[in-house]
Amino acid sequence: MRKHCSGLPVSLVKNILKSFSLRPFSDVLFVTEGRNWVTSQEIRGVSLALKQIGIPFRYSEPIRFGLPGQSIFLPSVYFIVKPSRFLWCNNRIAFPFYHGYPSSGNPLVLKCHNNIKKYHHKISRIQASHSFMRDIILESGIDPQKVFLIPIAVDDRFFSMQTTDSKRKARERYQIPQTAVVIGSFQKDGVGWGDGLEPKLVKGPDVFLDTIGILKESISELFVLISGPSRGYIIKGLDKLSVSYKHVYLDDYSDIGQLYQCLDLYIIASREEGGPKAILESMISGVPLVTTRVGQAMDLVDHCENALMVDVEDSEGLAYWSRKILSDTQLQNKLIENAFVTAKNNTYLAHVPLWKMFFKGFVSSTMLDL
């Protein structure tokens, strides 16, 4: 690796220079994780709101420490595991804290919560994507005016309402049987970035498989469409259940809308979530949703009105309501119609007023005074 005269890699030096502005707090520096993952997608979505407001912003690759005089939006809470690297200088730090309950006992999560308690006076802004997480963050003692409830939004440019024709064409494209009952699951639920054979239990892959096993008994032509990385645990489980499936890994997130066109139903079986994005993605696509009471579902789902919701780990309930929605056309139509309204109220552009309040005082911009 080529070295700069300082001894640092040239790529790192270039990123530091790109990440530094001589005009203090004049724009927002979005730090990405350096991979095409959900946090990077969310940052691109938030930047749509900033464009609408008129706030200047820049992107950088991952940075290893804070930079003085900068308004920095980091991709997640996990930077605070090493707070001394980022909170030591005259800067403004903001970040989302999507999920991570202290009750889980996860050492990494506990460290994040403990460090927020210790250093909350040095943190400028935290985005909580749902009310349960907001309340947990407030228990740290942080000033409530620094915590903003802003759901993870949906980018409606990538989605369209499913029709009979669009479903047929999408299934042809992905070689999925036209007569199958197709259930979607598009999230990462394996540990790490390899095959994902070890389940990430907070995402509920075991609950999802239990639900599919129950549904298999009454749905003869059941088919599961999966996407996302590290899905080995789910794939192995579907093989064991002898349930047909297809794994489509997308290089470009903007293609995700095509996968929803294939579906009859989307199931979220998680124990803990910040979103997930699939709530609003399925709603804006006209795909009925059955979910556990997690993440944004707590705030956005009105049971039997715009989606169907059960308690965490209730695979029997997930299966019951899945069968119900597949067989009740009247209920299905009502859910689809109401869910679409919910989704349109939660696009990035619909959230512009929320982000305007978030960035007021965080970045110096006359646009925030208008």
C-alpha positions as CSV (number, residue, x, y, z in Angstrom):
1,M,0.0,0.0,0.0
2,R,1.4,3.4,-1.0
3,K,2.2,5.7,1.9
4,H,1.9,9.4,2.3
5,C,4.9,11.3,3.8
6,S,3.0,11.3,7.1
7,G,3.1,7.5,7.1
8,L,-0.7,7.2,6.5
9,P,-2.1,5.4,3.4
10,V,-2.7,7.8,0.5
11,S,-6.3,6.8,0.3
12,L,-6.8,7.7,4.0
13,V,-5.1,11.0,3.5
14,K,-7.3,11.8,0.5
15,N,-10.4,10.9,2.5
16,I,-9.4,13.1,5.4
17,L,-8.8,16.1,3.0
18,K,-12.2,15.4,1.4
19,S,-13.8,15.2,4.8
20,F,-12.5,18.6,6.0
21,S,-14.0,22.0,5.3
22,L,-12.3,25.3,6.2
23,R,-15.7,26.9,6.8
24,P,-16.8,25.6,10.2
25,F,-20.2,24.0,10.4
26,S,-21.1,25.2,6.9
27,D,-22.4,21.9,5.6
28,V,-23.2,18.3,6.7
29,L,-20.5,15.7,6.3
30,F,-22.2,12.3,5.7
31,V,-19.8,9.4,6.7
32,T,-20.6,6.1,4.9
33,E,-19.6,2.6,5.9
34,G,-17.8,2.0,2.6
35,R,-20.2,-0.7,1.5
36,N,-23.6,-0.8,-0.3
37,W,-25.6,-1.5,2.8
38,V,-28.8,-0.2,4.5
39,T,-27.0,2.6,6.4
40,S,-25.6,4.0,3.2
41,Q,-29.0,3.8,1.6
42,E,-30.5,5.7,4.5
43,I,-27.8,8.4,4.2
44,R,-28.6,8.8,0.5
45,G,-32.3,9.1,1.4
46,V,-31.7,11.8,4.0
47,S,-29.6,13.7,1.5
48,L,-32.8,14.0,-0.6
49,A,-34.4,15.9,2.2
50,L,-31.3,18.2,2.5
51,K,-31.4,19.0,-1.2
52,Q,-35.1,20.0,-0.8
53,I,-34.2,22.2,2.2
54,G,-31.1,23.6,0.5
55,I,-28.5,22.5,3.0
56,P,-25.1,21.7,1.5
57,F,-23.6,18.3,2.2
58,R,-20.7,16.1,1.4
59,Y,-20.0,12.4,1.5
60,S,-16.9,10.7,2.8
61,E,-15.7,7.1,3.2
62,P,-15.3,5.8,6.8
63,I,-13.2,8.1,9.0
64,R,-11.3,6.9,12.1
65,F,-11.6,10.0,14.2
66,G,-13.5,13.3,14.5
67,L,-12.6,16.5,12.7
68,P,-12.7,19.9,14.2
69,G,-15.2,22.5,13.0
70,Q,-17.3,19.9,11.1
71,S,-21.0,18.9,11.4
72,I,-20.6,15.2,11.0
73,F,-23.5,12.7,10.5
74,L,-22.2,9.2,11.2
75,P,-23.9,6.1,9.8
76,S,-24.7,4.4,13.2
77,V,-24.3,4.5,16.9
78,Y,-21.4,2.1,17.0
79,F,-18.8,4.8,16.5
80,I,-19.4,5.6,20.2
81,V,-17.7,2.3,21.3
82,K,-14.5,4.4,20.9
83,P,-15.8,7.9,21.8
84,S,-12.4,9.4,22.4
85,R,-11.7,9.2,18.7
86,F,-14.7,11.2,17.7
87,L,-15.8,13.5,20.6
88,W,-12.4,15.0,21.5
89,C,-12.5,18.1,19.3
90,N,-14.7,21.1,18.5
91,N,-17.2,19.4,16.2
92,R,-20.9,18.5,16.1
93,I,-21.7,14.8,16.0
94,A,-25.1,13.3,14.9
95,F,-26.1,9.7,14.3
96,P,-29.0,7.4,14.1
97,F,-29.7,4.8,16.9
98,Y,-32.0,2.4,15.2
99,H,-32.0,-0.6,17.4
100,G,-30.1,-2.2,20.3
101,Y,-32.1,-2.8,23.5
102,P,-30.1,-3.0,26.8
103,S,-32.3,-5.9,27.8
104,S,-30.6,-8.0,25.1
105,G,-27.5,-8.2,27.2
106,N,-25.3,-7.7,24.1
107,P,-22.0,-6.4,25.3
108,L,-21.5,-4.1,22.3
109,V,-25.0,-2.6,22.7
110,L,-24.5,-2.1,26.4
111,K,-21.3,-0.3,25.8
112,C,-23.0,2.1,23.4
113,H,-25.7,2.8,25.9
114,N,-23.2,3.4,28.7
115,N,-21.1,5.7,26.6
116,I,-24.2,7.8,25.6
117,K,-24.8,8.2,29.4
118,K,-21.2,9.3,29.9
119,Y,-20.8,11.6,26.8
120,H,-24.3,12.8,26.0
121,H,-23.2,16.4,26.6
122,K,-20.8,16.1,23.6
123,I,-23.4,14.6,21.3
124,S,-25.4,17.1,19.2
125,R,-28.2,15.0,17.6
126,I,-29.6,11.4,17.7
127,Q,-32.2,10.1,15.3
128,A,-34.5,7.5,16.8
129,S,-36.6,5.7,14.2
130,H,-39.3,4.6,16.5
131,S,-40.8,5.6,19.8
132,F,-39.7,2.6,21.8
133,M,-36.0,3.3,20.9
134,R,-36.5,7.0,21.6
135,D,-37.6,6.3,25.1
136,I,-34.6,4.1,25.7
137,I,-32.2,6.8,24.5
138,L,-33.8,9.4,26.8
139,E,-33.1,7.2,29.8
140,S,-29.4,8.1,29.3
141,G,-30.1,11.5,30.6
142,I,-29.5,13.2,27.3
143,D,-31.3,16.5,26.7
144,P,-34.6,15.6,25.0
145,Q,-34.1,18.4,22.5
146,K,-31.2,16.5,21.0
147,V,-33.3,13.4,20.3
148,F,-35.5,13.3,17.2
149,L,-38.1,10.7,16.3
150,I,-37.8,10.3,12.5
151,P,-38.8,7.0,10.9
152,I,-36.6,5.3,8.4
153,A,-38.4,6.5,5.2
154,V,-39.1,4.9,1.9
155,D,-37.7,6.3,-1.4
156,D,-40.8,6.2,-3.6
157,R,-38.8,6.6,-6.8
158,F,-37.9,2.9,-6.6
159,F,-41.4,1.4,-6.1
160,S,-44.8,1.2,-7.9
161,M,-48.1,-0.3,-6.9
162,Q,-48.3,-4.0,-7.9
163,T,-50.8,-5.0,-10.6
164,T,-51.8,-8.3,-12.0
165,D,-49.7,-7.6,-15.1
166,S,-46.7,-6.3,-13.1
167,K,-46.8,-9.5,-10.9
168,R,-46.9,-11.7,-14.0
169,K,-44.0,-9.9,-15.7
170,A,-41.9,-9.9,-12.5
171,R,-42.3,-13.6,-12.0
172,E,-41.4,-14.3,-15.6
173,R,-38.2,-12.2,-15.1
174,Y,-37.2,-14.1,-12.0
175,Q,-38.5,-17.5,-13.1
176,I,-41.0,-17.8,-10.3
177,P,-44.1,-20.0,-10.9
178,Q,-47.1,-17.9,-11.7
179,T,-49.4,-20.1,-9.6
180,A,-47.2,-20.1,-6.5
181,V,-48.0,-18.3,-3.2
182,V,-44.9,-16.2,-2.9
183,I,-43.8,-14.8,0.5
184,G,-40.9,-12.3,0.7
185,S,-38.0,-11.9,3.1
186,F,-35.4,-9.3,2.0
187,Q,-33.3,-8.6,5.1
188,K,-29.8,-9.7,6.3
189,D,-30.3,-12.2,9.1
190,G,-27.0,-14.0,9.3
191,V,-24.1,-13.1,11.5
192,G,-21.2,-11.5,9.6
193,W,-20.8,-11.0,5.9
194,G,-20.1,-14.6,4.8
195,D,-22.6,-17.3,4.2
196,G,-24.7,-16.4,7.2
197,L,-25.1,-19.9,8.6
198,E,-25.1,-18.6,12.1
199,P,-28.5,-16.8,12.7
200,K,-28.7,-13.3,13.9
201,L,-31.5,-14.1,16.3
202,V,-32.7,-10.5,16.8
203,K,-33.9,-10.6,13.1
204,G,-36.0,-13.7,13.9
205,P,-34.9,-16.1,11.1
206,D,-35.9,-19.1,13.3
207,V,-39.3,-17.6,13.8
208,F,-39.6,-17.0,10.1
209,L,-38.8,-20.6,9.4
210,D,-41.3,-21.8,12.0
211,T,-43.9,-19.7,10.3
212,I,-43.1,-21.1,6.9
213,G,-43.2,-24.6,8.3
214,I,-46.8,-24.0,9.6
215,L,-47.9,-22.4,6.4
216,K,-46.5,-25.3,4.4
217,E,-49.1,-27.6,5.9
218,S,-52.0,-25.7,4.3
219,I,-50.4,-24.1,1.2
220,S,-49.4,-26.6,-1.4
221,E,-47.5,-24.4,-3.7
222,L,-45.6,-22.3,-1.2
223,F,-42.6,-20.3,-2.5
224,V,-40.2,-18.0,-0.6
225,L,-38.4,-15.2,-2.4
226,I,-35.3,-14.0,-0.4
227,S,-32.8,-11.3,-1.0
228,G,-29.9,-9.7,0.9
229,P,-26.5,-11.0,2.0
230,S,-25.7,-13.8,4.5
231,R,-28.9,-15.8,4.2
232,G,-27.4,-19.2,4.7
233,Y,-29.4,-20.1,7.8
234,I,-32.7,-19.4,6.0
235,I,-31.6,-21.2,2.9
236,K,-30.6,-24.3,4.9
237,G,-33.9,-24.2,6.8
238,L,-36.0,-23.9,3.6
239,D,-34.1,-26.9,2.2
240,K,-34.9,-28.9,5.3
241,L,-38.6,-27.9,5.1
242,S,-38.6,-28.9,1.3
243,V,-40.0,-25.4,0.5
244,S,-39.2,-23.9,-2.9
245,Y,-37.3,-20.6,-2.8
246,K,-35.1,-18.3,-4.9
247,H,-32.3,-16.1,-3.6
248,V,-31.9,-12.9,-5.6
249,Y,-28.9,-10.8,-4.5
250,L,-29.2,-7.3,-5.9
251,D,-26.2,-5.2,-6.8
252,D,-28.3,-2.0,-6.9
253,Y,-30.8,-1.3,-4.2
254,S,-32.9,0.7,-6.6
255,D,-34.0,-2.6,-8.2
256,I,-35.6,-3.8,-4.9
257,G,-39.0,-2.6,-6.1
258,Q,-39.1,-5.3,-8.8
259,L,-38.8,-8.1,-6.1
260,Y,-41.9,-6.8,-4.4
261,Q,-43.8,-7.1,-7.6
262,C,-43.4,-10.9,-7.4
263,L,-45.0,-11.2,-3.9
264,D,-48.4,-12.2,-2.5
265,L,-47.3,-11.4,1.1
266,Y,-44.3,-10.1,3.1
267,I,-43.5,-11.4,6.5
268,I,-41.4,-9.7,9.2
269,A,-40.6,-12.1,12.0
270,S,-37.9,-10.0,13.9
271,R,-37.5,-9.7,17.6
272,E,-35.8,-6.3,17.4
273,E,-35.6,-3.7,14.6
274,G,-34.9,-0.1,13.8
275,G,-37.1,-0.2,10.8
276,P,-37.1,-2.5,9.0
277,K,-37.3,-0.7,5.6
278,A,-39.5,-3.6,4.4
279,I,-42.5,-2.2,6.3
280,L,-42.9,0.9,4.1
281,E,-41.5,-0.8,1.0
282,S,-44.2,-3.5,1.1
283,M,-46.9,-0.9,1.8
284,I,-45.9,1.4,-1.1
285,S,-45.8,-1.6,-3.4
286,G,-49.3,-2.8,-2.6
287,V,-48.1,-6.0,-0.9
288,P,-49.9,-7.1,2.3
289,L,-47.7,-7.1,5.4
290,V,-47.7,-9.4,8.4
291,T,-45.2,-8.4,11.1
292,T,-44.2,-8.9,14.7
293,R,-44.5,-5.9,17.0
294,V,-41.0,-4.5,16.4
295,G,-39.3,-1.3,15.4
296,Q,-41.4,1.1,13.3
297,A,-44.3,-1.4,13.1
298,M,-45.2,-0.2,16.7
299,D,-45.8,3.3,15.4
300,L,-46.9,2.8,11.8
301,V,-49.0,-0.4,11.8
302,D,-52.7,-0.2,12.7
303,H,-53.7,-3.9,13.1
304,C,-56.3,-5.0,10.6
305,E,-56.3,-1.5,9.0
306,N,-53.0,-1.1,7.1
307,A,-51.2,-4.3,8.0
308,L,-51.4,-7.2,10.4
309,M,-49.3,-7.4,13.6
310,V,-48.6,-10.0,16.3
311,D,-46.4,-10.3,19.3
312,V,-42.7,-11.1,19.0
313,E,-41.9,-14.8,18.6
314,D,-45.5,-15.6,17.8
315,S,-45.0,-17.8,14.7
316,E,-48.5,-19.3,15.1
317,G,-49.9,-15.8,14.9
318,L,-47.8,-14.9,11.9
319,A,-49.1,-18.0,10.1
320,Y,-52.7,-17.4,11.1
321,W,-52.8,-13.9,9.8
322,S,-50.9,-14.8,6.7
323,R,-53.6,-17.4,5.8
324,K,-56.3,-14.9,6.7
325,I,-55.0,-12.2,4.3
326,L,-54.4,-14.7,1.5
327,S,-58.0,-15.9,1.7
328,D,-59.9,-12.6,2.5
329,T,-59.9,-10.4,-0.6
330,Q,-62.0,-7.7,1.2
331,L,-59.5,-7.4,4.0
332,Q,-56.6,-7.5,1.6
333,N,-58.0,-4.6,-0.5
334,K,-58.5,-2.5,2.7
335,L,-55.0,-3.1,4.0
336,I,-53.4,-2.3,0.6
337,E,-55.3,1.0,0.2
338,N,-54.6,2.2,3.7
339,A,-51.0,1.0,3.7
340,F,-50.3,3.0,0.6
341,V,-51.4,6.2,2.4
342,T,-49.1,5.4,5.3
343,A,-46.2,4.9,3.0
344,K,-46.8,8.1,1.1
345,N,-46.8,10.0,4.4
346,N,-43.4,8.5,5.2
347,T,-41.2,9.2,2.1
348,Y,-38.0,11.1,2.5
349,L,-39.6,14.2,1.0
350,A,-42.6,13.9,3.3
351,H,-40.1,14.0,6.2
352,V,-38.5,17.2,5.1
353,P,-40.0,19.2,8.0
354,L,-38.7,16.6,10.5
355,W,-35.1,16.8,9.1
356,K,-35.3,20.6,9.0
357,M,-35.8,20.6,12.7
358,F,-33.1,18.0,13.2
359,F,-30.4,20.0,11.4
360,K,-31.4,23.4,12.8
361,G,-28.5,24.5,15.1
362,F,-26.5,21.5,13.9
363,V,-25.3,23.1,10.7
364,S,-25.1,26.9,10.0
365,S,-27.5,27.6,7.1
366,T,-29.9,30.5,6.5
367,M,-32.2,28.0,4.8
368,L,-33.1,26.6,8.2
369,D,-34.5,30.0,9.2
370,L,-37.0,30.1,6.3
